[in-house]
């Protein structure tokens, strides 16, 4: 048709491939890759081999694939899933539990160089010792750009003292980032983080994926029982809370048993002792009064 631009073959093939992945896997997570490097993603792919597939695609192709899959499958919440995909993202397809996938990501932390023209979240230090760099123009870069105390030894540049070049919250400019990278300084922790997930029609947002169960338990201990009640209502299961789930089920079963069959609910030992003591006091009072009337 005149005026209609034909879609390149490679784009059609990529969309079809993504649709096939949607059909083959029940869980799809969105990963924001704007701050990840290629090597980190490649190494993570090796770790997940046989368990999950990370697919890097342009956003417009991801959206086309979701639209096509929605038309073919009629699965729920795909429009919401598509609307929250960030500009630079990868889709990770898996049949494993999403929380187990998150655990694998959290266990594979990387240290990466500071990015140019970005705020560092941590203090940046250059440690004393041999840089391995030969003498020459680079020494002026160390002195002028980062204000590092240097000396020459055995034809290489040495840093005399541990030196903090940036405090957390400061911007690392382009020249500084280049010199720090040249020195091999990698101060920034980098984790692959799940932006949100789609599980066979259900959306799982980031705040649920990364809920702090330990904090909720701690709040419960200090009196916030409503926190655990909320946790029990969540559409997720935490392995470490198996005992809590069992205790809740037993408690509810006991209550139902009492309601249906009329059996009394067991009174805790301390409360039972108190009731018995009150009954004994009543009996003593009756005996005492009877004694007055012979």
C-alpha positions as CSV (number, residue, x, y, z in Angstrom):
1,X,0.0,0.0,0.0
2,X,1.3,3.5,-1.0
3,X,2.5,5.5,2.0
4,X,2.6,2.5,4.4
5,X,6.0,1.6,5.6
6,X,6.8,-2.1,5.7
7,X,8.0,-3.4,9.1
8,X,11.6,-4.8,8.8
9,X,11.8,-8.6,9.0
10,X,14.0,-8.6,12.1
11,X,11.4,-6.6,14.0
12,X,8.6,-9.0,13.1
13,X,10.8,-11.9,14.1
14,X,11.6,-10.3,17.5
15,X,8.0,-9.6,18.2
16,X,7.0,-13.2,17.3
17,X,9.9,-14.5,19.5
18,X,8.7,-12.5,22.5
19,X,5.1,-13.7,22.0
20,X,6.4,-17.3,22.0
21,X,8.2,-16.6,25.3
22,X,5.0,-15.2,26.8
23,X,3.2,-18.5,25.8
24,X,6.0,-20.7,27.3
25,X,6.4,-19.0,30.7
26,X,3.9,-18.0,33.3
27,X,6.0,-15.4,35.1
28,X,7.4,-12.3,33.4
29,X,9.4,-9.7,35.3
30,X,10.5,-6.3,34.2
31,X,14.1,-5.3,34.8
32,X,15.3,-1.7,34.5
33,X,18.7,-2.0,32.8
34,X,19.6,1.7,32.6
35,X,22.2,1.4,35.3
36,X,23.4,-2.2,34.5
37,X,26.4,-3.0,32.3
38,X,26.5,-5.7,29.6
39,X,28.9,-7.9,31.4
40,X,26.6,-8.0,34.5
41,X,23.7,-9.1,32.4
42,X,25.7,-11.7,30.5
43,X,27.0,-13.2,33.7
44,X,23.4,-13.3,35.2
45,X,22.2,-15.1,32.1
46,X,24.8,-17.8,32.7
47,X,23.6,-18.2,36.3
48,X,19.9,-18.4,35.2
49,X,20.6,-20.9,32.3
50,X,17.8,-23.4,32.3
51,X,15.8,-21.4,34.8
52,X,15.0,-18.1,33.2
53,X,15.6,-16.1,30.0
54,X,16.5,-12.4,30.0
55,X,15.5,-10.8,26.7
56,X,16.8,-7.4,25.7
57,X,14.4,-5.7,23.2
58,X,13.4,-2.2,22.2
59,X,10.3,-0.9,24.1
60,X,8.2,-0.5,21.0
61,X,8.8,-4.2,20.2
62,X,8.0,-5.3,23.7
63,X,4.7,-3.4,23.5
64,X,3.8,-4.9,20.2
65,X,4.5,-8.4,21.5
66,X,2.3,-7.7,24.6
67,X,-0.5,-6.4,22.4
68,X,-0.3,-9.4,20.1
69,X,-0.2,-11.9,23.1
70,X,-3.2,-10.2,24.7
71,X,-5.2,-10.6,21.5
72,X,-4.3,-14.3,21.2
73,X,-4.6,-15.3,24.9
74,X,-7.1,-12.8,26.4
75,X,-5.0,-12.9,29.6
76,X,-5.8,-10.3,32.3
77,X,-3.8,-7.1,33.3
78,X,-1.6,-7.1,30.2
79,X,-2.5,-3.4,29.5
80,X,-1.4,-2.4,33.0
81,X,1.8,-4.5,32.6
82,X,2.6,-2.7,29.3
83,X,1.9,0.7,30.7
84,X,4.6,0.4,33.4
85,X,7.5,-0.7,31.3
86,X,10.3,1.9,31.6
87,X,12.3,3.2,28.6
88,X,15.4,1.0,29.1
89,X,14.2,-2.4,30.2
90,X,14.6,-6.2,29.7
91,X,11.9,-8.8,30.1
92,X,12.8,-11.9,32.1
93,X,10.7,-15.0,31.4
94,X,10.6,-17.8,34.0
95,X,8.4,-20.6,35.5
96,X,10.3,-20.5,38.8
97,X,8.9,-18.6,41.8
98,X,9.4,-14.9,41.4
99,X,10.6,-14.5,44.9
100,X,13.2,-17.2,44.3
101,X,14.3,-15.3,41.2
102,X,14.6,-12.1,43.3
103,X,16.7,-14.0,45.8
104,X,19.1,-15.1,43.0
105,X,19.4,-11.5,41.8
106,X,20.1,-10.3,45.4
107,X,22.8,-12.9,45.9
108,X,24.7,-11.8,42.8
109,X,25.9,-8.3,43.7
110,X,28.4,-6.5,41.5
111,X,30.8,-3.6,42.2
112,X,30.9,-1.2,39.3
113,X,32.7,2.1,38.5
114,X,31.1,5.5,39.3
115,X,29.1,6.8,36.4
116,X,30.0,10.2,34.9
117,X,27.8,13.2,35.9
118,X,25.9,11.2,38.5
119,X,25.7,11.5,42.2
120,X,27.6,8.9,44.1
121,X,25.5,7.1,46.8
122,X,28.7,6.2,48.8
123,X,32.0,7.7,49.8
124,X,34.7,7.0,47.1
125,X,38.2,6.0,48.3
126,X,41.4,5.4,46.4
127,X,43.6,3.1,48.5
128,X,47.3,3.6,49.0
129,X,49.6,1.4,46.9
130,X,50.9,0.6,43.4
131,X,48.4,1.8,40.7
132,X,50.3,-0.3,38.1
133,X,50.2,2.8,35.8
134,X,53.4,3.9,34.1
135,X,54.8,7.3,34.7
136,X,53.8,10.0,32.2
137,X,50.8,12.3,31.6
138,X,48.5,10.2,33.8
139,X,50.3,11.4,37.0
140,X,49.0,14.9,36.3
141,X,45.5,13.5,35.9
142,X,45.8,11.8,39.3
143,X,47.1,15.0,40.9
144,X,44.9,17.6,39.2
145,X,41.7,15.7,38.7
146,X,41.4,13.7,41.9
147,X,44.1,15.5,44.0
148,X,45.8,12.2,44.9
149,X,49.1,12.2,46.7
150,X,51.5,10.3,44.4
151,X,55.1,9.1,44.2
152,X,57.1,7.2,41.6
153,X,58.5,3.8,42.5
154,X,59.9,1.2,40.1
155,X,58.7,3.2,37.1
156,X,55.0,3.1,38.2
157,X,52.8,5.5,40.0
158,X,52.0,4.8,43.6
159,X,49.3,6.4,45.9
160,X,50.9,7.5,49.1
161,X,47.9,7.5,51.4
162,X,44.3,6.2,51.4
163,X,42.4,9.2,50.0
164,X,38.7,9.9,49.8
165,X,37.9,11.6,46.5
166,X,34.2,12.0,46.9
167,X,31.6,12.1,49.7
168,X,28.3,10.4,49.3
169,X,25.9,12.8,47.6
170,X,28.6,14.5,45.5
171,X,28.6,14.5,41.7
172,X,31.3,12.6,39.9
173,X,32.2,14.6,36.8
174,X,33.2,13.1,33.5
175,X,37.0,13.5,34.0
176,X,36.9,12.2,37.5
177,X,34.9,9.1,36.5
178,X,37.4,8.4,33.7
179,X,40.4,8.6,36.1
180,X,38.7,6.4,38.7
181,X,37.9,3.8,36.1
182,X,41.5,3.9,34.9
183,X,42.5,3.2,38.5
184,X,40.1,0.3,38.6
185,X,38.1,1.8,41.4
186,X,34.6,0.2,41.6
187,X,32.8,1.7,44.6
188,X,29.1,1.3,43.6
189,X,27.0,-1.7,44.5
190,X,24.9,-2.9,41.6
191,X,22.0,-5.4,41.8
192,X,19.6,-6.5,39.2
193,X,16.3,-5.3,40.6
194,X,12.8,-6.4,39.6
195,X,10.7,-3.3,38.6
196,X,7.5,-5.3,38.8
197,X,6.1,-8.6,37.6
198,X,3.2,-10.2,35.8
199,X,2.3,-13.7,36.9
200,X,-0.3,-15.5,34.8
201,X,-2.7,-12.5,34.8
202,X,-1.7,-11.0,38.2
203,X,0.4,-7.9,38.6
204,X,2.9,-8.0,41.5
205,X,4.3,-4.5,42.2
206,X,7.8,-3.7,43.5
207,X,6.6,-2.8,47.0
208,X,5.2,-6.4,47.4
209,X,8.2,-8.0,45.9
210,X,10.6,-6.3,48.2
211,X,8.4,-6.2,51.4
212,X,10.5,-6.4,54.5
213,X,9.0,-9.4,56.3
214,X,11.4,-9.2,59.1
215,X,10.4,-5.6,59.9
216,X,6.7,-6.7,59.8
217,X,7.5,-9.5,62.3
218,X,9.4,-7.1,64.5
219,X,6.5,-4.7,64.5
220,X,4.2,-7.5,65.5
221,X,6.4,-8.3,68.5
222,X,6.2,-4.8,69.8
223,X,2.5,-4.7,69.5
224,X,1.5,-4.0,65.9
225,X,-0.7,-7.1,65.3
226,X,-2.4,-5.5,62.3
227,X,0.9,-5.8,60.4
228,X,0.7,-9.6,60.4
229,X,-3.0,-9.5,59.6
230,X,-2.1,-7.5,56.5
231,X,0.7,-9.9,55.6
232,X,-1.7,-12.9,55.8
233,X,-4.0,-11.1,53.3
234,X,-1.3,-10.7,50.7
235,X,-1.5,-13.0,47.6
236,X,2.0,-14.3,48.3
237,X,3.6,-17.0,50.4
238,X,6.8,-16.7,52.5
239,X,8.6,-19.9,53.2
240,X,10.1,-18.5,56.4
241,X,6.6,-17.9,57.8
242,X,5.4,-21.5,57.5
243,X,5.0,-21.9,61.3
244,X,2.9,-18.7,61.4
245,X,0.6,-19.9,58.7
246,X,0.2,-23.3,60.5
247,X,-0.6,-21.6,63.8
248,X,-3.1,-19.3,62.2
249,X,-4.8,-22.3,60.5
250,X,-5.0,-24.3,63.7
251,X,-6.4,-21.3,65.6
252,X,-9.1,-20.8,63.0
253,X,-9.9,-24.5,62.9
254,X,-10.3,-24.6,66.7
255,X,-12.7,-21.6,66.6
256,X,-14.8,-23.2,63.9
257,X,-14.9,-26.5,65.8
258,X,-16.2,-24.7,68.9
259,X,-18.9,-22.8,66.9
260,X,-20.1,-25.9,64.9
261,X,-19.9,-28.6,67.6
262,X,-20.3,-26.5,70.7
263,X,-17.1,-27.6,72.2
264,X,-15.5,-25.2,74.5
265,X,-12.3,-23.4,73.5
266,X,-9.4,-24.4,75.8
267,X,-8.5,-21.8,78.3
268,X,-4.8,-21.1,78.7
269,X,-3.3,-22.5,81.9
270,X,-2.9,-19.1,83.8
271,X,-6.5,-18.1,83.0
272,X,-7.8,-21.5,84.0
273,X,-6.1,-21.3,87.4
274,X,-7.6,-17.9,88.0
275,X,-11.1,-19.2,87.3
276,X,-10.6,-22.2,89.6
277,X,-9.4,-19.9,92.4
278,X,-12.5,-17.7,92.0
279,X,-14.8,-20.8,92.2
280,X,-13.0,-22.0,95.4
281,X,-13.5,-18.6,97.0
282,X,-17.2,-18.7,96.2
283,X,-17.5,-22.2,97.8
284,X,-15.7,-21.0,101.0
285,X,-18.1,-18.1,101.2
286,X,-21.1,-20.4,101.0
287,X,-19.7,-22.7,103.7
288,X,-19.0,-19.8,106.0
289,X,-22.5,-18.5,105.7
290,X,-24.0,-21.9,106.2
291,X,-21.9,-22.3,109.4
292,X,-23.6,-19.2,110.9
293,X,-27.0,-20.9,110.7
294,X,-25.9,-24.2,112.2
